[in-house]
């Protein structure tokens, strides 16, 4: 899944939820369930997600929504093989981006 977010230091929960096409409640639920999600909160208590948080959310989304892991299975997978999974996920994301660019070029010809 390719996330279309502008480059910023922090993203609101609304921006993140819209980018993933999910409800904000799901993002809050995943924050409680997964230790890797630790968004900062401002004085009002609003969550501010860093680009690192967005990467972790992408990985969680991939495991749960695209690969069909249960929440417990995704937690175990993240703990045991986080580095390997993250590397593979980044490679897949780059390849999907290249594929989309090639498809656009093909359509222009």
C-alpha positions in Angstrom: 0.0 0.0 0.0 1.4 3.4 -1.0 0.6 6.2 1.5 0.2 9.6 0.0 1.2 12.0 2.8 3.2 15.2 2.4 6.6 15.3 4.1 6.1 16.8 7.5 7.5 16.3 11.0 4.1 15.4 12.5 0.8 14.2 11.2 -2.6 14.4 12.9 -4.6 11.2 13.6 -7.1 12.4 11.0 -4.4 12.7 8.3 -3.1 9.3 9.1 -6.5 7.7 9.1 -7.4 9.3 5.8 -4.1 8.1 4.2 -4.8 4.5 5.3 -8.6 4.8 4.6 -9.6 3.6 8.1 -11.4 5.2 11.0 -9.4 7.1 13.6 -10.8 4.7 16.2 -8.8 1.9 14.5 -5.6 3.9 14.7 -6.2 4.6 18.5 -7.0 0.8 19.0 -3.8 -0.2 17.3 -1.9 2.3 19.4 -3.1 0.5 22.5 -2.4 -2.9 21.1 1.1 -2.4 19.5 4.0 -1.2 21.6 5.9 0.2 18.6 3.2 2.9 18.2 4.0 5.8 20.5 2.7 9.0 19.0 3.5 12.2 20.8 0.7 14.1 22.4 0.5 17.9 22.5 -0.9 19.9 25.5 -4.4 19.3 24.4 -3.8 15.5 24.2 -4.0 15.4 20.4 -1.8 12.7 18.9 1.0 13.7 16.6 2.4 10.9 14.5 6.0 11.1 13.2 7.1 9.6 9.9 8.5 6.6 11.9 5.1 6.1 13.4 3.6 6.1 10.0 6.1 3.5 8.8 5.1 1.3 11.8 1.5 1.8 11.0 2.2 0.8 7.4 3.8 -2.4 8.6 0.9 -3.2 11.0 -1.6 -2.4 8.2 0.2 -4.7 5.9 0.3 -7.6 8.4 -3.2 -7.3 9.6 -5.2 -6.1 6.6 -3.3 -7.3 3.6 -1.7 -10.5 4.9 -4.6 -11.5 7.3 -2.6 -11.8 10.5 -4.5 -11.8 13.8 -3.5 -9.1 16.2 -1.7 -11.6 18.3 0.1 -13.0 15.3 1.1 -9.6 14.1 2.5 -8.7 17.6 4.6 -11.9 17.7 5.8 -11.3 14.1 6.8 -7.8 14.9 8.7 -8.8 18.0 10.5 -11.8 16.5 11.3 -10.6 13.0 10.8 -6.8 13.0 14.1 -6.0 11.2 13.7 -8.6 8.5 10.0 -7.8 8.0 10.7 -4.1 7.8 13.4 -4.5 5.2 11.2 -6.8 3.1 8.3 -4.3 3.4 10.4 -1.4 2.3 11.7 -3.3 -0.7 8.1 -4.3 -1.7 7.0 -0.6 -1.3 9.8 0.6 -3.6 9.0 -2.1 -6.2 5.4 -1.1 -6.2 6.3 2.5 -6.7 8.5 1.6 -9.7 5.7 -0.6 -11.1 3.2 2.3 -10.8 5.7 4.6 -12.6 6.2 2.1 -15.4 2.5 1.7 -15.8 2.1 5.5 -16.1 4.8 5.6 -18.7 3.2 2.8 -20.7 -0.2 4.6 -20.7 1.5 7.8 -22.0 3.0 6.0 -25.0 
